[in-house]
Amino acid sequence: MPSFIITDIGSTTTKALFLAKRNGFYRLIARAEAPTTVEAPFEDVTIGVKNALEVLGKEAQKQFLSEKDGELISQEFEYYSSSSAGGGLQVLVIGLFSKITAISAQKAALGAGAILIDVISNDDNRSLYERVDIVRKARPDMILLTGGFNDGDVNFVTEFADIINAANPLPRFGTKLRLPVIYAGNIEARELIEDTLRDEFDLHITDNLRPSIDKENLEPARKAIHDLFLSHVMQQAPGYSTISDAVSAPIMPTPLAFGHIISELSKEEQLDILAVDIGGATTDIFSSINEEFNRTVSANLGMSYSIANVMQNSGLDNIKKWLPFEIEDIVLENIIGDKMLSPTVLPKNEMELMIEQAVAREALRLSLIHHKSLIRELPKDSELSTRGFISDELSEKEWDNTDTLVDMMKMGLLIASGGVLSHAPKRNQTTIMMIDAFRPLGVTRMAVDSVFMMPHLGVLAQKYPKTALQVLIDDCFVPLGTVISGEGSVKIGQKAARVEGQINNRKIEFDLYRGNIRVMPVSRNQIGNIKIIPEEGMNFGKGNGKIVETPITGGETGLIFDLRFGCDQRVSPDIVKEWLVSTGCFSSEEIENARRQARERSRDHSN
Amino acid sequence: MNVQEIIATRTLPYAGTVIAKVGQKVKPNDVVAEMNFYPGLVLRLKVSEHLAIAARELRSVIQVNVGELVEKGQILAFDSKWHQPQIMVAPEPGIIGMVSKTLGIVYLRRLTEFNPNPFEVHNIAEEFGISEEDAANTIIVSRNQKVVPGQILAQQQWKKDEFRLKYVASSMFGSIHKIDKHKIWIKSREISRKLYAYLSGEVVSVEPYWSVTIKSRAYKLNGTYGIGGERFGTISIIDTEYLKEDDIGARYKDNILIVKGKISKEALDKAARIGIPAIVAASCDLSVLRKYAGEGFIPGITGAEEVKTSVILMNNFCSTETMGDEFEFFKEREGKYMSVNGSTHIRAGAIRPQVLVFPDEGDA
């Protein structure tokens, strides 16, 4: 088996890893970074890749770069890469109705790792003139045009083809090339679409991604997007043809690579997974549910550039409820506003750290709501749906009647990634932020991507899925532990369940009360089995009052029993303090410091 | 700080008339071009259906080109296959927007005249001829929603299981100010038809119907945060640590205020009432700006807020410092022309608010 060099060419940094066998297992041997060189004056990503590999070589004491002409990497290593440089894969999505084909098209494009420039639909309240203007100014890498069920209306989608034609948008790279357009709509309209777009655009026709109201067929469109990403975007982007020649498997867009490793893990472990990557400007949520992969991007929810937008969307009260201290609204807004103005500045004291983590909980919560709202069952009543397709009001009602597919009771694993989660000063803070925001139910394992290597492992998994998964578990994931939570009608303060079991041959036995959270330190190497015996009216995953027996695994935080939510708990700064101290997130002293700092800031402001 | 040469192209959002000439000296408040019509409603003319020809034959019978201005009654398409001329004429004046090869449709952009009214009111019950209760159910817009000419406000799609479509559309750019059962009030959005020079300098080139390019000399400063778009005026100094309502009077109309310290919400509201184009200050609480900007405000991407007075901050929100050297710079140039743009994009490749002071023009 070979050794692997893997790069992720990000917008600002190219991150390189070296994996090789040690004692019979692949391990992360070295990691290095260098600035990405996609922009002027370099306009050649290979410069950044070579710089990263030089540093990586020094770390690993190896020569990775080839000395032969025309060869990037020495032949003794296999090379893989993902990329989001230059703004990633930018797709303009057009669908007929915002809650039918446009949603399916978004799912297809996001699932292919794309960034959506805009989503245009017939009911988006824009005039024809504005739509033409948007398409004209978009400069996408490609357009995904969809619309109409098979044997349904053809006029609407053809009109959108006319709009594309009239706008005549240019591709982002390679202005002399024809812009790729993927048509994945009503098969009856194919001929009309070809007639309208074939001359001026690089038209690719694939299966209808929404052949009927109750069916989605996203894979052909996703594959077409990925193929075009490789054949067009990557060939035109500065320096990528050299990288394409050097890799042993196709380059993947970073979000697709991230999602791919989650899908592989979900298949291997036979469990539903929810993962989050919270960034400065956006938050990506990935889920693998019944082996179906989904991704959503919450464009204005992030922790630096978009932090004030999180406040605008969530409201100050929702942020304040996670703080263990009182603070004036004006002061809190200014602190969050200043974080937006100086996105790279880290929290200077305990108060700022707690505010940042409170905003993170809200960004995560809102992103999950967005994910749940898009990842839904398809409507089943096709007759009503066809009428709904014509009437916005009916289609909206139809859509609102469908259930989300994201069932927190069935999630087996939560994965945290992104600065505020990966680099929290204490792992327990990561654990509790995730629990507060996502509110898992039943028995859920948790882990954090400690060194941002999931995209690297995703791209490796194209060829070596088992190796990628083994490194994921051994070197990428830091297990946080297992959270056990229930829902039901038991009132706050009352007994909700009894826990019995053994952990590392140590017997445990205690009661759980509604409104409480309890953390038991259980390390990653400790295993055990527990039995949860719910009171009548409580469900921990098997149904009302039904006993749950489960093996448990520990982690940095351990075993968490959380029954705080869903019972009309009145939250105050003192209650939050109790939670944060009892879960090991912050010490009493740290919280008292934060309280003093908040008082001082309020005093400074009123002076 | 040094004076820089700035060359900028000023472009209309929609083709119109360029007024400025090459070589002309302009000041920031000079109109250099103006739109003749709003970019508004598009009419879909089913030409092939009207002429009873196949949609694909449209190209062979069409008599006009995309982008052409047509008069009411002008022939758009002509065919003689039924032994007598068949014609389709423009039902009203407009610009040919698109010609569909496959649907046999010509899209005519209507020439929507500027609507000078501050409000437009629609009584949906009367316009549809239905009961007030039924009319209320046909309204598809909501309060504060932005609308454009031609946008449907209320529609009837179904009647006795038979498909039909009737609608009431807006004829102005605006936002839904109020909905009271079956009545809709639209408040006009102040879209100016005029394109101002924004710079003080000389017109160096002109693209007919669309744009002018101006060469200018200016001191250029960047603020940390702003809201509101382009504004211009003469510099007026207010040396206070906290700008209150009483500090501002009508004498400041059309002046850009330079405030040494922070701004209060009351002062900002009064500035908007008086007609002060912009305030440049050391700081302001974010909560004040959020309330002032109104609903739909996105703190990370500003510039499109419909505010009378743009705001530029030179320090951050928490700052308790007053403006230092910059204040002295402005003070020395009181009375000079100045242009500002509050547009701020907080992201990689950020856009920060722009402040330009023109050294060669003004009273001082």
Chai-1 contact restraints between the chains, C-beta under 6 A:
chainA,res_idxA,chainB,res_idxB,connection_type,confidence,min_distance_angstrom,max_distance_angstrom,comment,restraint_id
A,S127,B,V148,contact,1.0,0.0,6.0,A-B,restraint_1
A,S127,B,G150,contact,1.0,0.0,6.0,A-B,restraint_2
A,L128,B,V42,contact,1.0,0.0,6.0,A-B,restraint_3
A,Y129,B,P39,contact,1.0,0.0,6.0,A-B,restraint_4
A,T158,B,T102,contact,1.0,0.0,6.0,A-B,restraint_5
A,T158,B,L103,contact,1.0,0.0,6.0,A-B,restraint_6
A,D162,B,M98,contact,1.0,0.0,6.0,A-B,restraint_7
A,D162,B,S100,contact,1.0,0.0,6.0,A-B,restraint_8
A,A166,B,M98,contact,1.0,0.0,6.0,A-B,restraint_9
A,L192,B,T102,contact,1.0,0.0,6.0,A-B,restraint_10
A,D195,B,K101,contact,1.0,0.0,6.0,A-B,restraint_11
A,D195,B,T102,contact,1.0,0.0,6.0,A-B,restraint_12
A,T196,B,K101,contact,1.0,0.0,6.0,A-B,restraint_13
A,T196,B,T102,contact,1.0,0.0,6.0,A-B,restraint_14
A,A281,B,R347,contact,1.0,0.0,6.0,A-B,restraint_15
A,Y305,B,G300,contact,1.0,0.0,6.0,A-B,restraint_16
A,Y305,B,I346,contact,1.0,0.0,6.0,A-B,restraint_17
A,Y305,B,R347,contact,1.0,0.0,6.0,A-B,restraint_18
A,S306,B,G300,contact,1.0,0.0,6.0,A-B,restraint_19
A,A308,B,P299,contact,1.0,0.0,6.0,A-B,restraint_20
A,N309,B,I298,contact,1.0,0.0,6.0,A-B,restraint_21
A,N309,B,P299,contact,1.0,0.0,6.0,A-B,restraint_22
A,N309,B,G300,contact,1.0,0.0,6.0,A-B,restraint_23
A,Q312,B,P299,contact,1.0,0.0,6.0,A-B,restraint_24
A,I330,B,D285,contact,1.0,0.0,6.0,A-B,restraint_25
A,I330,B,S287,contact,1.0,0.0,6.0,A-B,restraint_26
A,E333,B,L286,contact,1.0,0.0,6.0,A-B,restraint_27
A,E333,B,S287,contact,1.0,0.0,6.0,A-B,restraint_28
A,N334,B,D285,contact,1.0,0.0,6.0,A-B,restraint_29
A,N334,B,L286,contact,1.0,0.0,6.0,A-B,restraint_30
A,N334,B,F317,contact,1.0,0.0,6.0,A-B,restraint_31
A,N334,B,C318,contact,1.0,0.0,6.0,A-B,restraint_32
A,G337,B,L286,contact,1.0,0.0,6.0,A-B,restraint_33
A,G337,B,F317,contact,1.0,0.0,6.0,A-B,restraint_34
A,D338,B,N316,contact,1.0,0.0,6.0,A-B,restraint_35
A,D338,B,F317,contact,1.0,0.0,6.0,A-B,restraint_36
A,D338,B,C318,contact,1.0,0.0,6.0,A-B,restraint_37
A,M340,B,I346,contact,1.0,0.0,6.0,A-B,restraint_38
A,L341,B,T224,contact,1.0,0.0,6.0,A-B,restraint_39
A,L341,B,Y225,contact,1.0,0.0,6.0,A-B,restraint_40
A,L341,B,N316,contact,1.0,0.0,6.0,A-B,restraint_41
A,S391,B,Q157,contact,1.0,0.0,6.0,A-B,restraint_42
